[in-house]
Amino acid sequence: MHKVIPLWPNGAAPYTAESPDQAQPSITEYRIEGSRGAMVVCPGGGYEMKATDHEGYPIAEMLNEAGISAYVLDYRVSPCHCLAPLTDALRAIRTVRAMGYEKVGILGFSAGGHLTCTAATLYAPGDPDAEDPIERLSSRPDVFVPCYPVVSVYAYPHIGSRLHLLGVHADDPEFLRRFSAELNVTAETPPAFIWHTAEDDCVPVQNSLLLAGALAAKGVPFELHIFPNGPHGLGLAPEVPEVAGWAPMCQRWLLAQGFGKEA
C-alpha cells in the first residue's frame, strides 16, 4: 500500500469553494530510499478526469525502476477554479521538495502534460515570511517531462482541455496567453524531455514543436522525440514497441540530470 499525502492540512486547499464535491488534492508516494531526485507525475484526462491507472501509477513504477522516487498527483479537475490544478501542482513540487530531495521535477501526459508545462513556466519563488514552511520553498521544478502534451490553448489547442480548464474564460485572450506555455518560456525555464507521435489526432504534434521552438529560442536545454506512428494516450506504449522506447530514454535523461540513487 502506497502512502497518500494530503497537500494541505484539514481541507485548506485554495479554491475549495469552487469544487466542494472533489477530494482534497494529494500525492501518492512511490519512494525509493537513497534516491537523490523525485518526480511529480500528472496523469492526463482533459481536465475532466484523471487516467491514473494508465498514466499515473505505472509511470511511477517505471521511474522507481531507475532508482527515482515518484509522487502521483491527484489534482482537481472541472468543475473547479481555473487556477486550482496549477495551485495543486506547485504545492506538490514544494511538498516533495520539503522531503529533502536534491532535485524535484514534474512529468505529465496530455492535459497532465499541459499542467506540467504550466508548472514549469508559471512557478513562483518561495515566500520567506510564510507561516507554512512548505510555502517558503520554491515551486520551480528542476526539470519537466511533457508527454504528448497540450502545450497551447491558443494555437493547435485541444478544445476539451481548454473548455474544462478555463470555463467561462475559454475565449479570453488574457487567459489564453497565460495558459499557453510556449508564450511563457524564459531563459529560467527548466530543462525538458518532450515526446509525441506525429500521428496523434487528438493533441496535434505541433504542441510539442511549439514548446521545443520556444525553449530553443531562449537557450533552454531540451531533448525532443517525435515518433512517426502511434495514437494519442499511449502511456508506456507497450503495444507500440518503437514508441515504448521513450521510457528508457527518459530514465537515462533523468539519471544524467542527477535524479538517481546515490553512488
C-alpha positions in Angstrom: 0.0 0.0 0.0 1.4 3.4 -1.0 1.1 6.3 1.3 -1.3 9.1 0.3 -0.2 12.5 1.4 -2.7 15.5 1.5 -1.2 18.6 0.0 -2.9 20.9 2.5 -4.0 20.1 6.1 -7.6 20.0 7.2 -9.2 20.7 3.8 -7.5 24.0 3.4 -6.7 23.9 -0.3 -7.2 27.2 -2.1 -10.3 27.3 -4.3 -12.0 24.6 -2.4 -15.3 26.5 -2.5 -15.3 26.3 -6.3 -15.1 22.4 -6.2 -16.6 21.4 -2.9 -17.5 17.9 -4.1 -14.0 16.9 -5.1 -11.5 15.2 -2.9 -8.8 17.4 -1.5 -5.6 17.3 -3.7 -3.0 14.8 -2.6 0.1 12.8 -3.8 0.6 9.1 -3.7 4.1 8.2 -2.7 6.4 5.8 -4.6 9.6 6.4 -2.7 13.0 4.9 -3.4 15.3 5.1 -0.4 18.5 6.8 -1.4 17.2 8.5 -4.5 18.5 12.0 -5.0 15.6 13.1 -7.1 11.8 12.7 -7.3 9.2 13.3 -10.0 5.7 14.6 -9.5 3.5 12.6 -12.0 0.4 14.2 -13.6 -2.0 11.8 -15.4 -4.0 13.2 -18.3 -7.7 13.3 -18.8 -8.6 16.6 -20.4 -9.0 18.4 -17.1 -12.3 16.3 -16.8 -10.9 13.2 -15.2 -7.5 11.5 -14.5 -6.2 8.4 -16.3 -4.2 7.5 -13.1 -4.3 3.7 -13.8 -2.8 4.3 -17.2 -0.7 7.4 -16.9 0.0 7.6 -13.2 0.8 4.5 -11.1 2.6 2.6 -14.0 4.7 5.7 -14.7 5.7 5.9 -11.0 6.8 2.3 -11.1 8.8 2.9 -14.3 10.6 5.8 -12.5 11.2 3.6 -9.5 13.0 1.0 -11.7 15.6 3.7 -12.5 16.0 4.5 -8.8 13.9 7.6 -8.9 11.2 8.4 -6.4 7.8 9.4 -7.7 4.6 11.0 -6.4 1.4 10.7 -8.4 -0.6 13.8 -8.2 -4.4 13.8 -7.6 -5.1 17.3 -8.8 -8.5 19.0 -9.2 -10.4 19.0 -12.5 -13.6 20.5 -13.9 -15.7 21.9 -12.3 -13.0 23.9 -10.5 -11.4 27.3 -10.5 -9.0 27.6 -13.4 -6.1 28.1 -11.1 -6.8 25.1 -8.9 -4.8 22.5 -11.0 -1.8 24.7 -11.2 -2.0 25.5 -7.5 -2.1 21.8 -6.7 0.9 21.1 -9.0 3.0 23.8 -7.5 2.1 22.8 -4.0 3.1 19.2 -4.8 6.5 20.3 -6.0 7.0 22.3 -2.8 5.8 19.3 -0.7 8.1 16.9 -2.3 11.0 19.4 -2.1 10.4 19.6 1.7 11.1 15.9 2.0 14.8 16.6 1.3 15.4 15.5 -2.3 18.2 17.3 -4.1 16.1 17.7 -7.2 12.3 17.7 -7.9 10.8 17.5 -11.4 7.3 17.1 -12.9 6.1 14.8 -15.6 2.7 14.6 -17.2 0.6 13.3 -20.1 -1.8 15.2 -22.4 -3.7 17.6 -20.2 -1.4 16.5 -17.4 1.4 17.5 -19.8 -0.2 20.9 -20.0 -0.2 21.1 -16.3 3.4 20.1 -16.3 4.3 22.8 -18.8 2.3 25.4 -16.9 4.1 24.5 -13.7 7.5 24.8 -15.5 6.6 28.3 -16.8 4.4 29.8 -14.1 6.2 28.7 -11.0 6.8 31.0 -8.1 9.6 31.6 -5.6 9.2 30.7 -2.0 7.8 33.2 0.4 10.4 33.5 3.2 7.8 35.1 5.5 5.1 32.4 5.1 3.8 30.8 8.2 3.6 27.4 6.4 7.2 26.2 6.0 6.3 24.4 2.7 5.3 27.7 1.2 8.8 29.1 1.9 10.2 26.7 -0.7 10.4 27.4 -4.4 7.9 25.7 -6.7 10.2 25.8 -9.7 10.8 22.3 -10.9 14.4 21.3 -11.7 13.2 19.5 -14.9 9.9 18.9 -16.7 8.8 16.0 -18.9 5.7 16.7 -21.1 4.4 13.6 -22.8 2.2 14.1 -25.9 1.3 17.4 -24.1 -1.3 20.0 -24.6 1.1 23.0 -24.7 -1.0 25.8 -26.1 -4.6 26.7 -25.6 -4.2 29.3 -28.3 -2.6 27.6 -31.2 -3.4 24.0 -32.1 -5.5 23.6 -28.9 -7.2 20.6 -27.5 -10.6 22.2 -27.2 -11.9 19.9 -24.5 -8.9 20.7 -22.2 -9.3 24.4 -22.9 -13.0 24.4 -22.1 -12.7 22.2 -18.9 -9.8 24.3 -17.6 -10.8 27.8 -18.5 -14.6 27.5 -18.5 -16.2 31.0 -19.0 -12.7 32.3 -19.7 -12.1 29.9 -22.6 -12.1 32.7 -25.2 -10.5 35.4 -23.1 -7.1 36.5 -24.7 -5.6 37.1 -21.3 -6.3 33.6 -20.1 -5.3 32.0 -23.4 -1.9 33.7 -23.2 -1.4 32.8 -19.6 -2.1 29.1 -20.1 -0.2 28.7 -23.4 3.2 27.6 -22.2 5.1 28.4 -25.4 4.3 32.0 -24.8 5.7 32.0 -21.2 9.1 30.3 -21.7 12.0 32.3 -20.4 15.8 31.7 -20.0 15.0 30.5 -16.5 12.6 27.7 -17.6 14.0 24.3 -16.5 15.3 21.7 -19.0 12.8 19.4 -20.7 12.4 15.9 -22.1 9.5 16.0 -24.6 7.9 13.3 -26.7 4.9 13.0 -29.0 3.7 11.0 -32.0 3.3 12.5 -35.4 0.0 10.6 -35.9 -1.6 12.0 -32.8 -5.1 13.1 -34.0 -6.3 14.3 -30.5 -3.5 16.7 -29.4 -1.6 17.8 -32.5 2.1 17.2 -32.5 2.6 21.0 -33.2 2.1 21.5 -29.5 5.4 19.8 -28.7 7.1 21.5 -31.7 5.9 24.9 -30.4 7.4 24.2 -27.0 10.7 23.0 -28.4 10.9 26.1 -30.6 10.2 28.3 -27.6 12.9 26.5 -25.5 15.4 26.8 -28.3 14.8 30.5 -28.7 15.6 31.1 -25.0 18.6 28.7 -24.9 16.9 26.2 -22.6 18.3 22.6 -22.9 15.8 20.0 -24.1 15.5 16.6 -25.6 12.7 16.0 -28.2 11.4 12.8 -29.6 8.8 12.6 -32.3 7.7 9.1 -33.1 6.1 8.7 -36.6 3.4 6.2 -35.6 1.0 5.8 -32.7 -2.3 7.3 -31.4 -2.9 9.6 -28.5 -2.9 8.3 -24.9 -0.2 5.6 -25.2 1.2 5.9 -21.7 4.1 3.5 -21.5 3.1 2.3 -25.0 3.6 -1.5 -24.5 1.6 -2.1 -27.7 3.8 0.1 -29.9 7.3 -1.1 -29.3 9.1 1.7 -31.2 7.3 4.3 -29.0 7.8 2.3 -25.8 11.5 3.3 -26.1 10.6 6.7 -24.7 10.6 5.3 -21.2 14.3 4.1 -21.1 15.4 7.2 -22.9 13.6 9.3 -20.3 15.1 7.3 -17.5 18.6 7.8 -18.9 18.0 11.5 -19.3 16.7 11.9 -15.7 19.7 10.0 -14.4 22.0 12.3 -16.3 20.2 15.2 -14.6 21.1 13.8 -11.2 17.8 12.1 -10.2 19.1 8.6 -9.5 20.3 6.9 -6.3 23.4 8.0 -4.6 26.5 6.2 -5.8 
